[in-house]
């Protein structure tokens, strides 16, 4: 009875379709995992620049570590994420 009700969803589940679905799910979970720590910082009241998925704030430090660290301190205070 249940399968007859969903008869319009005649999807054929094959290997490539399962692979694509699992890959999309994995990428979504990785994106969530890579930015979840920054949402915890916001809940604690720590200000920080918005991170990019997977790489965080690495692009912020292109000009060198100490210069960027001083800019972070100036923008967000001595305690920033």
C-alpha atoms as an extended CHARMM CRD file, in Angstrom:
* protein
*
        81  EXT
         1         1  UNK       CA              0.0000000000        0.0000000000        0.0000000000  PROA      1               0.0000000000
         2         2  UNK       CA              2.7230000000        2.4580000000        0.9920000000  PROA      2               0.0000000000
         3         3  UNK       CA              4.8430000000        1.7220000000       -2.0750000000  PROA      3               0.0000000000
         4         4  UNK       CA              1.8300000000        2.1720000000       -4.3350000000  PROA      4               0.0000000000
         5         5  UNK       CA              1.1780000000        5.6130000000       -2.8340000000  PROA      5               0.0000000000
         6         6  UNK       CA              4.7120000000        6.6830000000       -3.6690000000  PROA      6               0.0000000000
         7         7  UNK       CA              4.6140000000        5.2170000000       -7.1600000000  PROA      7               0.0000000000
         8         8  UNK       CA              5.2080000000        8.6140000000       -8.7490000000  PROA      8               0.0000000000
         9         9  UNK       CA              8.6900000000        8.6600000000       -7.2030000000  PROA      9               0.0000000000
        10        10  UNK       CA             10.1060000000        5.9930000000       -9.4520000000  PROA      10              0.0000000000
        11        11  UNK       CA             13.7570000000        6.6450000000       -8.7740000000  PROA      11              0.0000000000
        12        12  UNK       CA             16.2660000000        4.0380000000       -9.6700000000  PROA      12              0.0000000000
        13        13  UNK       CA             18.9270000000        3.8300000000       -7.0040000000  PROA      13              0.0000000000
        14        14  UNK       CA             22.2370000000        2.9570000000       -8.5970000000  PROA      14              0.0000000000
        15        15  UNK       CA             25.8890000000        3.2690000000       -7.6440000000  PROA      15              0.0000000000
        16        16  UNK       CA             26.6700000000        6.7300000000       -9.0640000000  PROA      16              0.0000000000
        17        17  UNK       CA             23.4950000000        8.2210000000       -7.5740000000  PROA      17              0.0000000000
        18        18  UNK       CA             24.3660000000        6.9070000000       -4.1120000000  PROA      18              0.0000000000
        19        19  UNK       CA             27.9440000000        8.1810000000       -4.4890000000  PROA      19              0.0000000000
        20        20  UNK       CA             26.7730000000       11.6810000000       -5.4090000000  PROA      20              0.0000000000
        21        21  UNK       CA             24.2450000000       11.7570000000       -2.5620000000  PROA      21              0.0000000000
        22        22  UNK       CA             26.8470000000       10.6620000000       -0.0070000000  PROA      22              0.0000000000
        23        23  UNK       CA             29.3790000000       13.1700000000       -1.3660000000  PROA      23              0.0000000000
        24        24  UNK       CA             26.8930000000       16.0310000000       -1.0250000000  PROA      24              0.0000000000
        25        25  UNK       CA             26.0430000000       14.9280000000        2.5240000000  PROA      25              0.0000000000
        26        26  UNK       CA             29.7440000000       14.7240000000        3.4040000000  PROA      26              0.0000000000
        27        27  UNK       CA             30.4490000000       18.2130000000        2.0510000000  PROA      27              0.0000000000
        28        28  UNK       CA             27.4910000000       19.6470000000        3.9760000000  PROA      28              0.0000000000
        29        29  UNK       CA             28.7120000000       18.0540000000        7.2020000000  PROA      29              0.0000000000
        30        30  UNK       CA             32.2710000000       19.2820000000        6.6160000000  PROA      30              0.0000000000
        31        31  UNK       CA             31.0170000000       22.8300000000        6.0460000000  PROA      31              0.0000000000
        32        32  UNK       CA             29.0140000000       22.7040000000        9.2710000000  PROA      32              0.0000000000
        33        33  UNK       CA             31.9150000000       21.2000000000       11.2150000000  PROA      33              0.0000000000
        34        34  UNK       CA             34.4390000000       23.7390000000        9.9360000000  PROA      34              0.0000000000
        35        35  UNK       CA             32.3470000000       26.7320000000       11.0390000000  PROA      35              0.0000000000
        36        36  UNK       CA             30.6460000000       25.3480000000       14.1820000000  PROA      36              0.0000000000
        37        37  UNK       CA             33.5120000000       26.3310000000       16.4790000000  PROA      37              0.0000000000
        38        38  UNK       CA             33.0780000000       29.9660000000       15.4660000000  PROA      38              0.0000000000
        39        39  UNK       CA             29.3760000000       29.9130000000       16.3650000000  PROA      39              0.0000000000
        40        40  UNK       CA             30.3730000000       28.6720000000       19.8190000000  PROA      40              0.0000000000
        41        41  UNK       CA             32.6820000000       31.6610000000       20.1520000000  PROA      41              0.0000000000
        42        42  UNK       CA             29.7720000000       33.9870000000       19.3540000000  PROA      42              0.0000000000
        43        43  UNK       CA             27.6670000000       32.3430000000       22.0620000000  PROA      43              0.0000000000
        44        44  UNK       CA             30.4620000000       33.0430000000       24.5460000000  PROA      44              0.0000000000
        45        45  UNK       CA             30.5290000000       36.6960000000       23.4950000000  PROA      45              0.0000000000
        46        46  UNK       CA             33.8910000000       36.5900000000       21.7020000000  PROA      46              0.0000000000
        47        47  UNK       CA             33.9960000000       38.7560000000       18.6040000000  PROA      47              0.0000000000
        48        48  UNK       CA             35.8100000000       37.4890000000       15.5190000000  PROA      48              0.0000000000
        49        49  UNK       CA             35.9230000000       37.9030000000       11.7380000000  PROA      49              0.0000000000
        50        50  UNK       CA             33.5020000000       35.7590000000        9.7250000000  PROA      50              0.0000000000
        51        51  UNK       CA             35.2760000000       32.5150000000        8.7380000000  PROA      51              0.0000000000
        52        52  UNK       CA             35.2640000000       30.8780000000        5.3280000000  PROA      52              0.0000000000
        53        53  UNK       CA             34.2400000000       27.2100000000        5.2410000000  PROA      53              0.0000000000
        54        54  UNK       CA             37.1290000000       24.7120000000        5.3250000000  PROA      54              0.0000000000
        55        55  UNK       CA             39.9180000000       27.3060000000        5.5910000000  PROA      55              0.0000000000
        56        56  UNK       CA             38.6390000000       29.4970000000        8.4260000000  PROA      56              0.0000000000
        57        57  UNK       CA             40.5230000000       32.7840000000        8.6270000000  PROA      57              0.0000000000
        58        58  UNK       CA             43.7260000000       31.6950000000        6.8840000000  PROA      58              0.0000000000
        59        59  UNK       CA             43.2630000000       34.2450000000        4.1120000000  PROA      59              0.0000000000
        60        60  UNK       CA             43.2960000000       36.9730000000        6.7580000000  PROA      60              0.0000000000
        61        61  UNK       CA             46.9640000000       36.1770000000        7.4690000000  PROA      61              0.0000000000
        62        62  UNK       CA             48.2610000000       36.5790000000        3.8970000000  PROA      62              0.0000000000
        63        63  UNK       CA             50.2090000000       39.7170000000        4.7590000000  PROA      63              0.0000000000
        64        64  UNK       CA             52.0040000000       38.0870000000        7.6880000000  PROA      64              0.0000000000
        65        65  UNK       CA             51.0750000000       36.8170000000       11.1000000000  PROA      65              0.0000000000
        66        66  UNK       CA             51.9940000000       39.7190000000       13.3960000000  PROA      66              0.0000000000
        67        67  UNK       CA             50.5330000000       42.4630000000       11.2070000000  PROA      67              0.0000000000
        68        68  UNK       CA             47.2630000000       40.5890000000       10.8820000000  PROA      68              0.0000000000
        69        69  UNK       CA             47.2180000000       39.7250000000       14.5830000000  PROA      69              0.0000000000
        70        70  UNK       CA             47.6050000000       43.3990000000       15.4850000000  PROA      70              0.0000000000
        71        71  UNK       CA             44.7860000000       44.2980000000       13.0880000000  PROA      71              0.0000000000
        72        72  UNK       CA             42.5680000000       41.6570000000       14.7100000000  PROA      72              0.0000000000
        73        73  UNK       CA             43.3450000000       43.0810000000       18.1480000000  PROA      73              0.0000000000
        74        74  UNK       CA             42.5410000000       46.5790000000       16.9430000000  PROA      74              0.0000000000
        75        75  UNK       CA             39.2140000000       45.5510000000       15.3540000000  PROA      75              0.0000000000
        76        76  UNK       CA             37.9510000000       42.9580000000       17.8570000000  PROA      76              0.0000000000
        77        77  UNK       CA             39.8260000000       43.6190000000       21.1020000000  PROA      77              0.0000000000
        78        78  UNK       CA             42.5670000000       41.6890000000       22.9000000000  PROA      78              0.0000000000
        79        79  UNK       CA             40.4610000000       38.5320000000       23.1620000000  PROA      79              0.0000000000
        80        80  UNK       CA             39.1400000000       37.4560000000       19.7700000000  PROA      80              0.0000000000
        81        81  UNK       CA             38.4390000000       34.1100000000       18.1310000000  PROA      81              0.0000000000
